[in-house]
Amino acid sequence: MTLVSRKLLGFRRIGGNIRFQCILGRSFSTFNKTFNSQAVQVVGNQRSFPTSNSHRVPKTIKKYPKRSKRDSTDKTSRENILLLEINELLNEYTGLNLTFDSIRNIDGLIETFLHSWNRPNVELNDVDIIFQTSEGDGLAIVPKSAYTTEIMDKSLIDDKYTVVKVPKSIVGDKVKVKILRHYELYAEANLIKVLNSRSSDGNRKDELVICDKFSTCSGCQFQMINYEEQLKFKKSVIQRAYKLFFPKLFSTYNEDFGNIIESPMQYAYRTKLTPHYEISSNKNKDKNGNINIGFNHVNPTKLTIDVDYCPIASPAINRALPHVRANVQSKVKETQEDLNIKKRLSKGATLLLRDSIRINHLTGEHERVCLTKYNNIITEKIGDFVFQFPASEFFQNNNSILPHVLDYIRFQINKKQNSYKYIVDTYCGSGFFGISLSKDIPEDGKVFGIEVSKLSIEHAIHNAKLNGLSVPEKIQFIEGNANAIFTNKDFVNSGIIGDDSIVIIDPSRKGSNRKFMQQLLEFKPKLIIYVSCNVFTQARDLADFDDIQAEHNIRYKIQDIIGFDFFPQTKHVESIAILELEE
């Protein structure tokens, strides 16, 4: 048995009974040995990158859950973006010349901190947050000697560091944290306390927080900073995405690149809420036996936090939430004795609350209500248009900002009046963009939309008729894969040609793909509008599009890239890219 193995074994035998707490600048004795804990701000240049995107997993723990396949194969996955951000962190500071080898966690350390039930209780004080990830977490770097002296041989931790990911923290925070699970190139931590929260020097303003669950709920990240700083963060995310995945474009833009259009509403804007619950664990219940109904805890070792009010949800949703929660609690208690029902409910469920317009057809009056069944039909009015769609289907969750999105797109369309005759709405959903922009093309023009969801297409057609549009003469929607739209028989027969067309791309978070971008170039529309809920996949797709253009005698100029803050108080940002065919 190696020295490290013997120390690990000894540590495990008594580790559960030890409070292993490290405080900056002080020496502590544990196992009759003394070490000094020192958290530092690090500086260094990164010259190497991991040999593989996938995290190594010790043979003895391969049976435990790992990151998903997409995390190891898709360069724009959350995990791989985090690795790129860690790389940026190491490159951004000079002095210690840190590399990935300097911060890599060996298998024994990963295994020691793997399970919450026997994980060493390690707390670190005065940890400085020096970097903000695109997921809204703060990053710090601490020397491994601050907390691993009793676990690992000294020769393995000399001049070695750990990147620590701390939720609910921002750059400038000095924090006390509890060290949690380790991965190959970083460790998770739980925020215990912000030690300089009352300082006037930083951006943190805890008095801005209005939710009593903010510190534990994973839903919002930035209630503790003012809105202007939130917009700056989201602009930096857009810039980082293009710096990482389309550096050729990023290098040609100035500081205005990725400016953010703010949301008219910073709270009470969200028209959809999906709290969840599970009843299989006693950890998910309060002292009265009521189950927690809410959202994921920010600490990955814990389960669901109980949420009875959400300040970013619409008033109609918050009015309905107590009644929905009471119904669930009642149902769970009634079925506790029925083993068959209890077994079926053991994994819990996800609830659905959607804000909708209810119209009195006799008086024309309407009110905002909350509907809670997946087969309910939601009614929304955006500008002059009305939309209906199943509660289970996608529709943007911040209606207050949608008119601004449409105004921006109309501005881009009308910069060259009468230049466009057709709108091709790929990934069209229930027809929001195509229908809303149908009045912005000539009377003899046409909108053509495609969507893989049959249910969404049925409602897109319904919405077109609901808004007085002629189907299929003026507007046509078909079920199909957007990747093959330009070769689709119905599309070919529609008579739409690229020379007179605008193509709108609005894919899911995973973005589009090279095959679609190849067909898009062959179609050669005059204007391309790429709407994205994941700017990293947008940057990747546009870089692919640029590469494909290099293989043909066709060039598009990216006229603008701008962000829209659909989700204030959170990390999320939407982006729109405008591409115009060069004559």
N, C-alpha and C positions, 0 to 999 in steps of 0.2 A: 504494500500500500504506500502510495506517495505521501510526501509531507502535506501537500494540499488536501489530499483525501482524508488523512488522519485528522487534520484540523476541521474539515467540514463535518466529519462524523462526530467529533467532540462537540462542535458547536451545536449540531442538531440535537444532541442528547440533552443539553441544558438551555438551548436558545429560547425555548418557549417560556422559560421562567425568568428571563433577564429583560430589564428595560435598558436598551442600548441607545443612550441619547448622547448626541454630539453637539457641543455648543462652541461657536467660533471663538478662537483665541484662548480657549481653556484646555487644560489637560485633564483627562479622565482615566481612571484605572478600571479595567475590565479584565477578568481572568488573570489578575495580578500583573497586568502589563499596562504601560502608560503610552498614550499617543495624543497628538495634538490635532484638533479639527480646524481646518482652514478652508473656507469657501473663497474662491477667487474669481475675478473677472479675467478671462483668458484672451490671449492674443496669439495669433498664429497663422501661418500660410498652409493651405491644404495642397498637397501635391499628389496624393494617391486617392484612389476611389476603391470601394469594395470590389473584390474579384467577382462577386455575384450579387445580383439584386436581392436574392432570397436570403433570409436570415438563417444562419447555421443553427441547428438544433441538436443538442447532445443526444447520443444514441439512447441514453437512459430515459429521456423525456420525450421522445418522438411520439409517444402514444397520446400526449396531451395536445389540446387544440393549438394550431398554428395559424398564421395569417392565411388569408384566402389565396387561391390560385392567382386571382387577378392581381393581388398585391405583389406577386413575384414576377409577373409577366408583362403587366401594363405599366409603361414608364410614367403615366400620369395618375397612377393609383395614389391614394392618400399616403400609404407607407413609403412609396418610392419618392414622392414629393418631400416627405419629411427628411429622407436621407439627403436629398439635394439641398434642403434648407440647412441641415447640419453641416454639409459641405460648405455652404455659404457662410455659416457662422464661423467655421474654422479659418476660412479665407479672409474674413472681414477684419480680423484682429491680428496684429503682428507683435512678435516678441518671443512667445514660447514655441512658435513653429510647430504647432500641433498637426498631426495627421490622423487618419482613421485608425491607424495602429495605436496611436496614443490614447484613444478613447474606447477601443474595442473591449467588450466584456467577455472574459473567458467562460468556457462551458460551466466550470464549477460555480462561478458567481451567478450565472443565469439560473442554474439549478437551485442554488441556495435561496434565491428570492422568488422562486416560481410559484409556490403555494401560499395563499394568504393565511392558512391555518397554522403553518409553522415558520413563517417568514420572520427573520430578525426584526425587532422593533427599533428601527434606526430613525432618529430625528436629527435634522441639521438646522442650525440657526444661522442667521445673517447670510443667506444665500442670495446672490445678486442676479436678478433677471436681466439678461443682456441682449435677448433676441426674441422676436415675435414670429411665430409660425403662421402660415396661412389658415390653419385651423383655429387660431386664436389662443394657442397655448404659449406660455413663456418658456424660454430655454435658459438654463444656467449650466455652468461647468464647475464641477467640484473635484478636488483630488481624490483618488481612490483611497489614499491613506486616511481620509477623514472618517471613513466608516468600515473599512475592510481589513484593518490590521489583524483582527482576531480570526479572520476567516481565511486569509490568503497569506502565502509566504511573502516576506518583504521584497524579495527580488522580483516578484511579479507585479508589484504595485508602485515601485519607484518611478517617478515621472510619468505616472499614468493617471488619466482623468476619466470622469463619467459625465456625459451630457445628460442633464436631468430635465424632463418635460413636466412643467407645472401648469395645470389648468387654472383659470381665473386669475392669472397674473399678467402683468404688462411690464414692458421695459422700464427700468427705473425702480421697480419694487425691490425691497429687501425683505426676504420672507423666511419663515420657519416652515420646513416641509418634513413629511414622512416619506422615506424612500420605499417604493413598492417594487413591482415586477421589473426585471431587467431583460432587455433584448440585446442583440449583438452590438449595436452602436448607440444605445441610449437606455435610460431607465425612466420609468414613470414615477411620479411623486404625487402625494396629496398635500394640498395647501392647508397648513394649520393656522397660520396667522401672517398678515402683512405687517411688518414691524415698523415701517415708515409711512403708514397710511395717512397720518395727519400732517405729513410734510407738505409744504406749499410749493416745493420745487418740481414735483413730478406731475404727471397727467392724471393720476388716480384721484378721484373725488368720490369717496364712498357715500357721501350724503346724496348723490344722484340716484343711488339704488332705491327702487321703489318696491321690489319684490322680496318678500321675506324668505323665499326659497332660492334666491339667486346664488348663494354660496354653495349650495348642494345640487341644484338642478343643472343638467348639461345643456338645456335649451338655449340660454343666452350666455354670451361671453363678455359683453362690453357695457353693461349698465353703469359701471363705475367710472366711465370716461365720458366727456361731453360729446355731443353729436358731431361737432367739427373734427374731433380727433378720430371718431369712428370712420368718417369719410376719408380721412387721410390714410388710415389703415387699409381700407378697401382699395383705394387708389394704388397703394404700394403692392397689394396682392396682384392686381392686374399687371403692373409693371414687372413684378417678379415672374409671373407666368410667361410673359413674352421674353424676358431676359433668359429664362431657362429653356424654353421650347421654340422660340423664334428669335434668336439673338440678332440675326441679320436685320430684321425689321426694327427691333428695339433700339439698336445702335443709331438709327436714323431719326429718332424722335427726341423732343425736348421734354422738359419737366411737366408739361401739360398733358403728356400721354396718359390716358386712362382716367381723366377727370370723372367725378361721380356726380350724377344727378340725384339730389336728395329726395327722400320720401316725404310727401305732404304730412303723413302721420308717422310719428315715431313710437307711439304705443297704440294699442287697441286697433291695430290694422289687420291682424291675421284672421282670415275668414275660414280657416280650417285648422282643427286641432285633433290630434290622435293620441290621447292618453292610453296607457295600457296597464295591465295588472297581471299578477300570477298568484296562485294560492297554494303552491306546492311547498313553499318555504315559510317557516315561522319568522325568518328575518324580514319578511315582507308584510308584517302585521304590527299594529300598534299594541299598547298594553291592554286594550279592550277587545282585542281579537279581530279588529277591523283590518281588512287588507289595504295596502297602499295602492292607490290609483293615481297614476301620474306619469312621470318621465324618468329616464335613466339618471341614476346618481352620477355626479361628476367623478366620484371615486370608483374606479372600475371593480374594486373588490366588493362593492355594495350593490344592492338591487335597485328597486324603484322607490323614488321619493313621492310622498303623498302631496298632490297639488289640487287644491280646491278653488283656486283662482289664478288666472294667468294674465298679467297686465298687457302682454302684446296681443292677446286674443280679442276679437271684437266683443262689444257689449252683449250682443245676442248670444254668443257662445258662453260668456261668463254667467249670463242669467240662467242658461240651461244646465250648466255643468253640475251644480249641487244636486239637481233632480236626477241626472244621469248617474252620478256617483251613488246616490241613495238607492236607486234601483239595483245597481250591481251588488252593493253590500247586502241588500235584502235577499237577492237571489242566491248569493253565495251562502248565507246563513241557512236559508231554507233547504239547501241541497247538501249540507254537510253530512247528513245521515244517509243519504242515498249514494252508495258507493259507485254505482254506474255513472251517475251524473258527476260525482266528485272526480272520478277518474278522467272523464271527458274534459272537465274544467281545470285539471291540474296544471296545465301549461298556461292557463289564463287566456287573455284575449286582448285585442286592440280595439278600442272604441273609436267612433267617428262622430265628430261634431262639425257641421258645416253651416256657415252663415248663408242665408238665402233671402230673396225678396218674396213676400207673400202678397198677392194682389187681390183686392176685393173687386171682382168683375162687375158688380152692380154699381159701385160708386167710383171705381177707378183709384181708390185710395190704396196705399201699400205700406207695409211695415217690414222691418228686418226680423227674421226669426231664425232659430237654429233647428236644423234637421239632423237626425241621428241614425238613420238607416241607410245601408249601403245602396239600396235600390231607390232611395228618394231622388227626385229630380230637383236639381238646384236651379234657381233663376237669378241671373245677374244682369245688370244694366251698366254698360260701359259707353260713355258718350251718348250717341243717338241709337245705339244698337243694343238689343236684348239677346241674351244667350241662355240656353237651357242645356243641362248635361247631367248625367248620373252622378250621384255623390261620390261614387267609387272612382270616377275618372278624373284625369288631371285638368286643372284650371289654375291659373295664377292665384296666389293666396293673399296678395295685397292689391286690392282694387283701386286704392287711392292713387297709385303711381302709374297705372296703365294708361290713362289719358296722356301723360307726359311721354311715355314710350311711343305711343301712336303719333303724337305731335312731332317727335324727333324723326321718326321714319317718314312722315309726310313731308317734312322739311327737306330730307334727302331726295325724295321722289320729285318734289316740285322745283328743285334747283335747276332742272332741265325740263321745262314744261312740254307736254305733248311728246316726250321722248319714249314713253313706255305705253304699251298697249295691253300687256298681259302680266298677271301676277301668278307665279307658281309657288304654292304654299306647301313645302315639304314638311313632314312631321306635323301635320296641320291640326291634330287633335279634334276638338269640336268646332273648328273653323274660326277662331278668334281673329287672327291676323288677316286672313283672306276676306272675311266678311267686313271687318272694320275698315279695310283699305279699298273696298270695292268701288267706293264713290270717287277714288283718286285716280282712276284710269278712265279713258274715253268711253262713251256710250257703246261703241262697237268693240270694246275690249272684253276681256274675260279673265276670271279667276279659276285656277285649277288647283285642287288640293288632294294630297294623298296621305293616308294614315294607316298603320298596320292594325289598329283596333277597330273591329267591325262596329262595336257599340258607339265609338266616337264618331265614326263616319255617318252612322244613322242620325246622330244628333247634329252633326255639321250640316247635313242636308235639311234637317228640320229647322235649324237656326237660319239658314239662308232663306227659306220660305217664310219663316216668322218675321224676317226683316224686309219682306217684300221683294226679294231678289228672284229673278227668273232662273229656274233650274231645269235643265243644265245649260241653257243658252248663255246666261250671264255668268253663272258660277256652277262649277261641277266638282264634286268630291267623289273619290273612289277609294276602296279598300285595297291596300297593297303595300309593298315594301318600298320605302323612299329610295333605297339603294338602286332600285331598278326603274325609277319613275320615267326616265327619259326614253326608255325602250318599251314602256308599257303600251299596249295596244290602244287603250282608251286615250292615253295622252297623245300618242302619235296621230290618232284620228281627230283630235281636237283642233288641229291646225295651228297650235301655238308654236312659234319659232323663237329662237334665242335672241335674234336681232332686236326684237321689240319687247323683251321680257325683263321682269324683275323676279329673281328667285329668292325666297325667304327660307332660311334654314333655321330650325328651332328644335334641335335634338335633345335627348335626355342628357344626364350628367356624363355618360360615357362618350358623348360626342358623336361625330360622324366617322367616316373611314375613308381610306385611300381610294377604294373602288368608286364610292359615290363622288369624291372630288374629281376623279378622272372623268366620269360621265358628265359632271357639271362643266368641266372645261370644254368638253366636246360639244355640249349644248350651246355654250358661248353666250350667256345672257348679258345684257348691257349693265345690269346692276345686281349685286349680290348683297343681301342683308343677312348676316349670321348672328342670330340671337342665341346666347348661351347662358346656362346656369352653372357652368364650370369653365372658368376662363382658361384653365390649364389645358383642357381638351380642345378648346377653341384655338389656342395658340399652336398646339400640335397639329391640328387639322389645316390651319392656314399655312404652316410651314410645309406640310406635305403638298398643299396646293401650289405653293411657290416652286417646289421641286418639280412638280409635274409640268408647270408652265415652262420651265427651263428646257423641257424635252420637246416643246412645240413652239411655234411662232405666234404665241398668244400671250399677252401680258395684261394683268389686272393691277391697278394701283389701289392700295388701301388708303381710302380717303380719311377715315376716322375710326378710332376705337374709343368707346366711352362706356362708363359703368352706370348702372342704376341700382340704387339701394332699395331693393324689394323687402329686405328684412333687417330693419334697424334693431340695434342691441345685440345682433348676432354677427358671426363671422362671414355670413354669406353675401356674395355680390354677384349680380347679373351683368353681362357685358354684351355690347352690340358692336360688330365690326361692319364697316361699309366698304365694299370693293366695287370699283368701277372699271369697266373694260376700256383699255387705252385704244384710241383710234389708230 
